[in-house]
Amino acid sequence: MIDQAIQEKVDKWLNSAIDDESKAAIRNMNENELADSFYKDLEFGTGGLRGVMGAGSNRMNKYTVGMATQGLANYLKKSFPDEEIKVAIAHDSRNNSRFFAETTAAVFSANNIHVYLFEDLRPTPELSYAIRKLGCKSGVVLTASHNPKEYNGYKAYWDDGAQVIAPHDKNIIQEVQAISGVEQVKFEKNDAKIESIGREIDEAYLQEILNLTLAPEVIEKQHTLKIVFSPIHGTGITLIPEVLKRKGFESVTVVEEQAIPDGNFPTVVYPNPEEKEAMSLALKKADEIHADLVMATDPDSDRVGIAARNKQGEYEILNGNQAASILIYYLLTKWKENGKLNGNQMIIKTIVTTDLLDKMATSFGVDCPSTLTGFKFIAALIKQEEGKKEFIGGGEESYGYMISDFVRDKDAIASCAMLAEMCAWAKDQGMTVFELLAKVYEEFGFYLEDLVSLTKKGMKGAEEIQQMMADFRTNTPKTLAGLKVVELLDYQSSKSKNLNSGEESDIDLPKSNVLQFILEDGSKISARPSGTEPKIKFYISVNQSLESKEQYDEVKSTLQNKIGQIKSELGL
């Protein structure tokens, strides 16, 4: 027997004004499908919606998207009562993304809001750029980032081009929750309020990226640098080959099998450049043509994974911390050489990103504040420091990077352009990408990171994750890998505790359910339940000095062993 509360919700949908096709889909569901589709409402979280597509209250469909948009429209009207409200809308290559984008545009227009709708799929960072370029109060991009093909999502942005943060996130959620049924949604499109945009925004955005170039003379010399690029069936194909060509790179090979946008992502299990499997075709192509650099982007082109030949001559994928480190090192080096550093600059990272960036920043006389995980927090800090600090670049360990501040979200388009330039600069000095990484380690210390992600599904899983965090708080490990734990940072209580002296100090960041253990040698272990998935993530960072490049493999092996020991002692 189906639960009564679920049955009531099913009946409510069947008796509402939804279309006949959706009603038929609901009637054809078995009890398990009905339970999964209706046991809750698809939550409008702090970033928006994300879920499996299909009919039902717990699914991504015309009606859940419509209710989210109606709630956002209501909040915009309250926030800007006497102003013309404009919004921008973009979408990726996922199945139904265009339909959901047009649904979103229809609801906004029916609420007398002016809509700029991209004519076709576009990268998420371009949506961020368009919001400020066109003077919008908000924006929406339809994407589920790197989730499997069954998913889609809806990310909401504010007038600064960044994803919504407090207080707007919670306020929008309240407005969305106040929409109790589809009859409260204005679906009747007002064509006069919808304006198609495309190439003119592309041109302005591409020009901003090209203006970032720091070493045009090096690109000219290394214009035959061999680059392999894969958009993994996503939006990267729209702009990345073009920006690399305009930047001066003449030998860019696009992975043909993954070049056509396709929401079924036929050549991969997950369209995620963090997964080696997703980059396998690009790596195969690179091996065939002896490429210098391999780059692959996720469906909405906000993340990029890179690979290059290591010392053994094999293609190796750099993790997000390694890519961020050499990218930021290049930016700081060229800014210094070009006489652009005067003490008023900053780079920004998140609390779980490598501390190697802090070491670099100190050396170059640049600030390096850390934020909570998520680019919306990096964007908020940039906004806070506008007019006081000049933002050079930043990143997080999960393959997201940002250069300059004309985009207020992670940007794989600008990142690909700058990573290619960095590779050309290294080659011009007789270095491969991995030799550049070894040079950075030699200068600042060998930092090695690892991520353990434990999936705990359902209500029982959520309880297990809560219990793990509670246990760590009450029974903090005294040693890990033979090293004393000297500091505990608890972002939930906003307190940092020196475990030697017992002294406490405040953490000046918003509260978040994150714990960090700092070891006596500066190693750092972070525990963080995911906000969007049934997972708890452990970020492990260890370090050691590297006296010479010749010791690279030996030191790497030592650090890998230390990571293995920490995992074992934490039961991971």
C-alpha positions as CSV (number, residue, x, y, z in Angstrom):
1,M,0.0,0.0,0.0
2,I,1.2,3.5,-0.9
3,D,1.6,5.9,1.9
4,Q,-1.4,8.2,2.4
5,A,0.5,11.5,2.3
6,I,2.1,10.4,-1.0
7,Q,-1.3,9.3,-2.4
8,E,-2.8,12.7,-1.5
9,K,0.1,14.5,-3.3
10,V,-0.4,12.2,-6.4
11,D,-4.1,13.0,-6.4
12,K,-3.5,16.7,-6.1
13,W,-1.3,16.6,-9.2
14,L,-3.7,14.4,-11.1
15,N,-6.6,16.9,-10.3
16,S,-4.5,20.0,-11.2
17,A,-4.0,21.8,-14.5
18,I,-1.0,19.7,-15.6
19,D,-1.0,18.4,-19.2
20,D,-2.5,15.0,-20.2
21,E,1.0,13.5,-21.0
22,S,2.2,14.2,-17.4
23,K,-1.1,12.7,-16.0
24,A,-0.6,9.6,-18.2
25,A,3.0,9.2,-17.0
26,I,1.9,9.4,-13.4
27,R,-0.9,6.8,-13.9
28,N,1.6,4.4,-15.5
29,M,3.9,4.5,-12.5
30,N,4.1,1.5,-10.1
31,E,4.0,2.0,-6.3
32,N,7.8,2.4,-6.0
33,E,8.0,4.9,-8.8
34,L,5.1,6.9,-7.3
35,A,6.8,6.9,-3.9
36,D,10.1,8.1,-5.3
37,S,8.4,10.8,-7.5
38,F,6.1,12.2,-4.8
39,Y,7.5,11.5,-1.3
40,K,8.8,15.0,-1.1
41,D,8.9,18.2,-3.2
42,L,12.1,18.8,-5.2
43,E,13.9,21.1,-2.9
44,F,14.9,24.6,-4.0
45,G,18.2,24.7,-2.1
46,T,20.7,27.5,-1.7
47,G,21.8,27.0,-5.3
48,G,18.5,26.2,-6.9
49,L,17.0,22.8,-8.1
50,R,18.7,19.6,-9.1
51,G,17.0,16.3,-9.7
52,V,16.0,13.4,-11.9
53,M,13.8,14.4,-14.8
54,G,10.2,13.1,-15.0
55,A,6.6,13.7,-13.7
56,G,6.1,14.3,-10.0
57,S,6.8,16.8,-7.2
58,N,10.3,15.3,-6.6
59,R,11.3,15.6,-10.3
60,M,12.6,18.2,-12.7
61,N,9.7,19.0,-15.0
62,K,7.8,21.9,-16.5
63,Y,5.8,22.4,-13.3
64,T,8.6,22.2,-10.7
65,V,10.7,24.6,-12.9
66,G,7.6,26.8,-13.2
67,M,7.0,27.0,-9.5
68,A,10.6,27.8,-8.8
69,T,10.6,30.6,-11.4
70,Q,7.3,32.0,-10.0
71,G,8.8,32.1,-6.5
72,L,12.0,33.8,-7.8
73,A,9.9,36.3,-9.8
74,N,7.8,37.1,-6.7
75,Y,11.0,37.7,-4.7
76,L,12.5,39.9,-7.5
77,K,9.4,42.1,-7.5
78,K,9.6,42.5,-3.7
79,S,13.4,43.3,-3.9
80,F,13.2,45.8,-6.7
81,P,9.7,47.3,-6.3
82,D,10.1,50.5,-8.4
83,E,12.6,49.3,-11.0
84,E,12.5,47.6,-14.4
85,I,13.5,44.0,-13.7
86,K,15.6,42.2,-16.3
87,V,16.9,38.6,-16.2
88,A,19.2,36.5,-18.4
89,I,18.7,32.8,-19.1
90,A,21.1,30.2,-20.5
91,H,21.1,26.4,-20.7
92,D,23.5,23.5,-21.4
93,S,23.3,20.5,-23.7
94,R,21.2,18.2,-21.4
95,N,18.0,16.7,-22.5
96,N,15.1,19.1,-21.9
97,S,17.5,22.0,-21.0
98,R,16.1,24.1,-23.9
99,F,12.5,23.3,-22.9
100,F,13.2,24.2,-19.3
101,A,14.9,27.5,-20.4
102,E,11.9,28.4,-22.5
103,T,9.5,27.5,-19.6
104,T,11.6,29.8,-17.3
105,A,11.5,32.6,-19.9
106,A,7.7,32.2,-20.3
107,V,7.0,32.5,-16.5
108,F,9.3,35.5,-16.1
109,S,7.7,37.2,-19.1
110,A,4.2,36.5,-17.8
111,N,5.3,38.3,-14.6
112,N,6.2,41.4,-16.6
113,I,9.9,40.8,-16.3
114,H,12.2,41.4,-19.3
115,V,14.0,38.3,-20.3
116,Y,17.3,37.9,-22.3
117,L,17.2,34.3,-23.5
118,F,20.3,32.9,-25.2
119,E,19.4,31.6,-28.7
120,D,21.1,28.3,-28.1
121,L,23.2,26.5,-25.5
122,R,25.9,28.5,-23.8
123,P,28.5,28.0,-21.0
124,T,27.5,28.9,-17.4
125,P,30.2,31.5,-17.0
126,E,28.9,33.4,-20.0
127,L,25.5,33.6,-18.2
128,S,27.3,35.1,-15.2
129,Y,29.0,37.6,-17.5
130,A,25.8,38.5,-19.3
131,I,23.9,39.4,-16.1
132,R,26.3,42.3,-15.3
133,K,26.9,43.2,-19.0
134,L,23.1,43.6,-19.5
135,G,22.2,45.2,-16.2
136,C,20.1,42.2,-15.0
137,K,18.8,41.8,-11.5
138,S,19.0,38.0,-11.7
139,G,19.8,35.1,-14.0
140,V,19.1,31.4,-14.4
141,V,21.1,28.6,-16.0
142,L,19.5,25.2,-16.7
143,T,22.2,22.6,-16.0
144,A,23.0,19.7,-13.7
145,S,26.7,20.3,-14.1
146,H,28.5,16.9,-14.3
147,N,25.6,14.8,-12.9
148,P,24.5,11.7,-14.9
149,K,22.2,12.1,-18.0
150,E,19.0,11.5,-16.0
151,Y,19.4,14.7,-14.1
152,N,18.8,18.4,-14.8
153,G,19.0,21.5,-12.7
154,Y,18.2,25.2,-12.2
155,K,20.9,27.5,-10.8
156,A,19.8,31.0,-9.7
157,Y,22.1,34.1,-9.9
158,W,21.8,37.6,-8.4
159,D,22.6,41.0,-9.9
160,D,26.4,40.7,-9.3
161,G,26.6,37.7,-11.6
162,A,27.2,35.3,-8.7
163,Q,25.0,32.4,-7.5
164,V,22.6,33.7,-4.8
165,I,23.9,33.8,-1.2
166,A,22.4,35.0,2.1
167,P,20.0,36.6,2.7
168,H,18.6,36.1,-0.9
169,D,19.0,32.3,-1.0
170,K,16.8,31.7,2.1
171,N,14.3,34.4,1.1
172,I,13.9,32.9,-2.4
173,I,13.4,29.5,-0.9
174,Q,10.6,30.9,1.3
175,E,8.9,32.4,-1.8
176,V,9.3,29.1,-3.7
177,Q,7.8,27.1,-0.8
178,A,4.9,29.5,-0.7
179,I,3.9,28.3,-4.2
180,S,1.6,25.4,-3.2
181,G,0.4,24.4,-6.6
182,V,0.8,24.8,-10.4
183,E,-2.3,27.0,-10.6
184,Q,-0.3,29.8,-8.9
185,V,2.2,29.8,-11.7
186,K,1.8,32.3,-14.6
187,F,2.8,30.1,-17.6
188,E,1.3,32.4,-20.3
189,K,4.3,33.7,-22.3
190,N,4.5,37.4,-23.2
191,D,6.6,37.4,-26.4
192,A,7.1,41.2,-26.1
193,K,9.1,40.7,-22.9
194,I,11.5,38.0,-24.3
195,E,14.6,39.1,-26.2
196,S,17.0,36.6,-27.9
197,I,20.7,37.1,-27.4
198,G,23.8,35.4,-28.7
199,R,26.8,36.4,-30.8
200,E,27.0,40.0,-29.5
201,I,27.4,38.7,-25.9
202,D,29.8,36.0,-27.2
203,E,32.0,38.7,-28.8
204,A,32.1,40.9,-25.7
205,Y,32.9,37.9,-23.4
206,L,35.6,36.5,-25.7
207,Q,37.2,39.9,-25.9
208,E,37.4,40.1,-22.1
209,I,39.1,36.7,-22.1
210,L,41.6,37.7,-24.8
211,N,42.4,40.9,-22.9
212,L,43.7,38.7,-20.0
213,T,46.7,37.6,-22.2
214,L,49.9,38.1,-20.3
215,A,52.6,36.9,-22.7
216,P,51.5,37.4,-26.4
217,E,55.1,37.1,-27.6
218,V,55.4,33.6,-26.1
219,I,52.1,32.5,-27.8
220,E,53.5,33.8,-31.0
221,K,56.6,31.7,-30.6
222,Q,54.7,28.6,-29.4
223,H,51.7,28.9,-31.7
224,T,52.2,25.2,-32.8
225,L,51.7,24.0,-29.2
226,K,49.7,20.8,-29.6
227,I,46.4,20.9,-27.6
228,V,43.7,18.3,-27.5
229,F,40.3,19.5,-26.3
230,S,37.1,17.7,-25.4
231,P,33.8,19.4,-24.5
232,I,32.4,15.9,-23.4
233,H,29.2,16.6,-25.4
234,G,28.7,19.9,-23.7
235,T,28.7,23.7,-24.2
236,G,32.5,24.0,-24.3
237,I,32.4,23.4,-28.1
238,T,30.6,26.8,-28.5
239,L,33.6,29.0,-27.4
240,I,36.7,27.1,-26.4
241,P,38.1,26.2,-29.9
242,E,37.3,29.7,-30.9
243,V,39.0,31.4,-28.0
244,L,42.1,29.2,-28.4
245,K,42.3,30.0,-32.2
246,R,41.9,33.8,-31.5
247,K,44.5,33.6,-28.9
248,G,47.0,32.4,-31.5
249,F,47.0,28.6,-31.0
250,E,47.0,26.9,-34.4
251,S,47.2,23.2,-33.5
252,V,44.0,22.5,-31.5
253,T,42.5,19.1,-32.0
254,V,38.9,18.6,-30.9
255,V,37.9,15.1,-29.9
256,E,35.4,14.4,-32.7
257,E,33.4,11.6,-30.9
258,Q,32.6,14.1,-28.1
259,A,32.3,17.3,-30.1
260,I,28.6,17.3,-30.8
261,P,26.4,18.5,-27.9
262,D,24.3,15.5,-26.7
263,G,22.4,15.2,-23.4
264,N,22.7,11.4,-23.5
265,F,26.5,11.7,-23.1
266,P,26.9,8.5,-25.2
267,T,30.7,8.1,-24.8
268,V,31.0,8.4,-21.0
269,V,29.5,7.1,-17.8
270,Y,29.7,10.5,-16.1
271,P,30.3,13.7,-18.1
272,N,32.8,14.8,-15.4
273,P,36.4,15.7,-16.2
274,E,37.3,14.7,-12.7
275,E,36.8,11.1,-13.8
276,K,39.6,9.5,-15.8
277,E,37.1,7.5,-17.8
278,A,35.5,10.8,-19.1
279,M,38.9,11.9,-20.4
280,S,39.9,8.5,-21.9
281,L,39.1,9.5,-25.6
282,A,41.0,12.8,-25.2
283,L,44.0,11.0,-23.7
284,K,44.0,8.4,-26.5
285,K,43.9,11.3,-29.1
286,A,46.7,13.1,-27.3
287,D,48.9,9.9,-27.4
288,E,48.3,9.6,-31.1
289,I,49.5,13.2,-31.9
290,H,52.0,13.6,-29.0
291,A,50.0,16.6,-27.6
292,D,51.5,19.0,-25.1
293,L,48.3,19.6,-23.2
294,V,44.9,17.9,-22.9
295,M,41.8,19.8,-21.6
296,A,38.2,18.6,-21.1
297,T,35.2,20.5,-19.8
298,D,32.0,19.4,-18.1
299,P,28.6,20.0,-19.8
300,D,28.1,23.6,-18.7
301,S,31.8,24.5,-19.0
302,D,32.5,25.8,-15.6
303,R,35.0,23.0,-14.7
304,V,38.1,21.9,-16.7
305,G,40.3,18.9,-16.2
306,I,43.8,18.9,-17.7
307,A,46.5,16.2,-18.4
308,A,50.0,16.2,-19.8
309,R,52.9,13.8,-20.2
310,N,54.7,13.0,-16.9
311,K,58.4,12.1,-16.5
312,Q,57.7,8.5,-17.6
313,G,56.2,9.8,-20.9
314,E,52.6,8.8,-19.9
315,Y,49.7,11.1,-19.9
316,E,48.7,11.9,-16.3
317,I,45.7,13.9,-15.2
318,L,46.5,16.7,-12.8
319,N,44.2,17.0,-9.8
320,G,42.4,20.3,-9.2
321,N,44.9,21.5,-6.6
322,Q,47.8,20.8,-8.9
323,A,46.2,22.6,-11.9
324,A,45.2,25.6,-9.6
325,S,48.8,25.7,-8.3
326,I,50.6,26.0,-11.6
327,L,47.9,28.3,-13.0
328,I,48.1,30.7,-10.1
329,Y,51.9,30.5,-10.1
330,Y,51.9,31.5,-13.8
331,L,49.6,34.4,-13.1
332,L,51.6,35.7,-10.2
333,T,54.9,35.3,-12.0
334,K,53.7,37.2,-15.1
335,W,51.9,39.9,-13.0
336,K,55.2,40.5,-11.2
337,E,57.3,40.5,-14.4
338,N,54.8,42.9,-16.0
339,G,55.1,45.3,-13.0
340,K,51.5,44.9,-12.1
341,L,51.9,43.9,-8.4
342,N,51.8,46.7,-5.9
343,G,50.5,45.0,-2.7
344,N,46.8,45.6,-3.5
345,Q,46.2,42.3,-5.2
346,M,44.6,39.1,-4.0
347,I,44.0,35.5,-5.0
348,I,41.2,33.6,-3.4
349,K,40.8,29.9,-2.6
350,T,38.4,27.8,-0.5
351,I,39.2,26.2,2.9
352,V,39.6,22.7,1.4
353,T,42.0,23.9,-1.4
354,T,45.7,23.4,-1.1
355,D,47.7,25.6,1.2
356,L,50.4,25.8,-1.4
357,L,48.5,28.8,-2.8
358,D,48.9,30.6,0.6
359,K,52.7,29.9,0.5
360,M,52.9,31.4,-3.1
361,A,50.8,34.4,-2.3
362,T,53.0,35.3,0.7
363,S,56.1,35.0,-1.5
364,F,54.6,37.3,-4.1
365,G,53.3,39.8,-1.5
366,V,49.7,39.1,-2.4
367,D,46.7,38.4,-0.1
368,C,45.2,34.9,-0.1
369,P,41.9,34.8,1.9
370,S,40.0,31.5,2.1
371,T,36.2,31.1,1.8
372,L,33.8,28.3,2.4
373,T,33.5,25.7,-0.4
374,G,31.7,27.2,-3.5
375,F,32.4,29.9,-6.0
376,K,29.5,32.0,-4.7
377,F,31.6,32.7,-1.6
378,I,34.7,33.6,-3.7
379,A,32.4,36.0,-5.7
380,A,31.0,37.5,-2.5
381,L,34.5,38.3,-1.3
382,I,35.4,39.9,-4.6
383,K,32.3,42.1,-4.3
384,Q,33.2,43.0,-0.7
385,E,36.7,44.0,-1.7
386,E,35.8,45.9,-4.9
387,G,37.8,49.2,-5.0
388,K,40.1,47.9,-2.3
389,K,41.7,44.8,-3.6
390,E,42.4,43.7,-7.2
391,F,41.5,40.1,-7.9
392,I,44.0,38.2,-10.0
393,G,42.6,34.7,-9.9
394,G,41.4,31.9,-7.7
395,G,40.2,28.4,-7.6
396,E,39.0,25.3,-5.7
397,E,40.1,21.7,-5.7
398,S,37.1,20.5,-7.7
399,Y,38.5,21.7,-11.1
400,G,37.0,25.2,-10.9
401,Y,39.1,28.3,-11.6
402,M,38.5,31.9,-12.3
403,I,40.7,34.6,-13.8
404,S,39.9,38.3,-13.2
405,D,36.4,39.3,-12.1
406,F,34.3,40.0,-15.1
407,V,32.7,36.6,-14.5
408,R,31.6,35.8,-10.9
409,D,31.6,32.0,-11.1
410,K,34.1,29.3,-12.1
411,D,35.0,29.7,-15.7
412,A,36.3,26.9,-17.9
413,I,36.5,29.1,-21.0
414,A,38.9,31.7,-19.5
415,S,40.7,28.9,-17.7
416,C,41.3,26.9,-20.9
417,A,42.7,30.0,-22.6
418,M,45.0,30.8,-19.7
419,L,46.1,27.1,-19.1
420,A,47.1,26.9,-22.8
421,E,49.1,30.2,-22.4
422,M,50.7,28.8,-19.2
423,C,51.7,25.6,-21.1
424,A,53.2,27.6,-23.9
425,W,55.2,29.7,-21.4
426,A,56.5,26.6,-19.8
427,K,57.5,25.1,-23.1
428,D,59.2,28.3,-24.1
429,Q,61.4,27.8,-21.1
430,G,62.1,24.1,-22.0
431,M,59.6,22.7,-19.4
432,T,56.7,20.4,-19.6
433,V,53.6,21.0,-17.5
434,F,54.9,18.4,-14.9
435,E,58.4,19.9,-14.9
436,L,56.7,23.3,-14.1
437,L,54.8,21.6,-11.3
438,A,58.0,20.1,-9.9
439,K,59.6,23.6,-10.1
440,V,56.7,25.0,-8.0
441,Y,57.1,22.2,-5.4
442,E,60.8,22.8,-5.2
443,E,60.2,26.5,-4.5
444,F,57.3,26.2,-2.1
445,G,57.1,22.6,-0.9
446,F,55.6,19.4,-2.3
447,Y,51.9,19.5,-1.4
448,L,49.9,16.3,-2.2
449,E,46.2,16.1,-1.8
450,D,43.6,13.3,-1.9
451,L,39.8,13.2,-1.7
452,V,37.8,10.4,-0.2
453,S,34.0,10.6,-0.9
454,L,31.7,8.2,1.1
455,T,28.2,7.8,-0.3
456,K,25.5,7.2,2.4
457,K,22.1,7.0,0.8
458,G,18.6,7.6,2.4
459,M,17.5,8.7,5.8
460,K,19.8,6.1,7.5
461,G,22.8,7.4,5.5
462,A,22.1,11.0,6.6
463,E,22.0,9.8,10.2
464,E,25.3,8.0,9.8
465,I,26.9,11.1,8.3
466,Q,25.6,13.2,11.3
467,Q,27.0,10.6,13.7
468,M,30.4,10.6,12.1
469,M,30.7,14.4,12.4
470,A,29.4,14.2,16.0
471,D,32.0,11.5,16.9
472,F,34.8,13.6,15.3
473,R,33.7,16.6,17.4
474,T,33.7,14.7,20.7
475,N,36.5,12.3,20.1
476,T,39.0,14.3,18.0
477,P,42.0,12.2,17.0
478,K,45.1,13.0,19.1
479,T,47.6,11.8,16.4
480,L,47.4,10.9,12.8
481,A,50.3,9.2,10.8
482,G,52.4,9.5,13.9
483,L,52.0,13.3,14.1
484,K,50.2,15.3,16.8
485,V,46.9,17.0,15.9
486,V,47.6,20.5,17.1
487,E,44.5,22.4,16.0
488,L,40.8,21.7,15.5
489,L,38.7,24.1,13.4
490,D,35.0,23.7,13.7
491,Y,33.2,25.9,11.2
492,Q,29.8,24.9,12.7
493,S,30.7,26.6,16.0
494,S,33.0,29.2,14.3
495,K,35.7,28.2,16.7
496,S,39.4,27.2,16.2
497,K,40.9,25.4,19.2
498,N,44.7,25.0,19.9
499,L,44.8,21.5,21.2
500,N,48.1,22.1,23.1
501,S,47.1,25.2,25.0
502,G,43.3,24.8,24.9
503,E,43.1,28.4,23.6
504,E,40.1,29.2,21.3
505,S,39.8,31.8,18.6
506,D,36.9,32.8,16.3
507,I,36.6,31.8,12.7
508,D,35.4,34.7,10.6
509,L,33.3,32.8,8.1
510,P,29.6,31.9,7.8
511,K,28.7,28.8,9.8
512,S,29.1,25.5,8.0
513,N,29.2,21.8,9.0
514,V,33.0,21.4,8.3
515,L,35.7,20.1,10.6
516,Q,39.5,20.5,10.0
517,F,42.3,18.8,11.9
518,I,45.7,20.5,11.5
519,L,48.8,18.3,12.2
520,E,52.1,19.5,13.7
521,D,53.8,19.5,10.2
522,G,51.0,21.6,8.6
523,S,49.1,18.6,7.1
524,K,45.4,19.2,7.0
525,I,42.4,16.9,7.0
526,S,38.9,18.3,6.3
527,A,35.6,16.5,6.9
528,R,32.6,18.0,5.1
529,P,29.1,16.5,4.4
530,S,28.0,17.4,0.9
531,G,25.2,20.0,0.6
532,T,23.8,18.5,-2.7
533,E,24.5,14.7,-2.5
534,P,24.2,12.0,0.1
535,K,28.0,12.0,0.7
536,I,30.6,12.9,3.3
537,K,33.9,14.1,1.8
538,F,37.3,13.9,3.4
539,Y,40.0,16.2,2.0
540,I,43.6,15.2,3.0
541,S,46.5,17.5,2.3
542,V,50.1,16.5,3.3
543,N,53.4,18.2,2.5
544,Q,57.1,17.9,2.6
545,S,60.0,20.0,1.2
546,L,61.4,19.0,-2.2
547,E,65.2,19.6,-2.3
548,S,65.6,18.8,-6.0
549,K,63.5,17.7,-9.0
550,E,65.4,14.4,-8.9
551,Q,63.7,13.6,-5.5
552,Y,60.2,14.1,-7.0
553,D,59.2,10.4,-7.2
554,E,60.7,9.5,-3.8
555,V,58.9,12.4,-2.0
556,K,55.7,11.7,-3.8
557,S,55.8,8.1,-2.6
558,T,56.5,9.2,1.0
559,L,53.5,11.5,0.9
560,Q,51.2,8.9,-0.7
561,N,52.2,6.5,2.1
562,K,51.3,9.2,4.7
563,I,47.9,9.8,3.0
564,G,47.3,6.0,3.1
565,Q,48.2,5.9,6.8
566,I,45.8,8.8,7.6
567,K,43.0,7.1,5.7
568,S,43.6,3.9,7.5
569,E,43.6,5.5,10.9
570,L,40.4,7.4,10.1
571,G,38.7,4.2,8.9
572,L,38.3,5.6,5.4
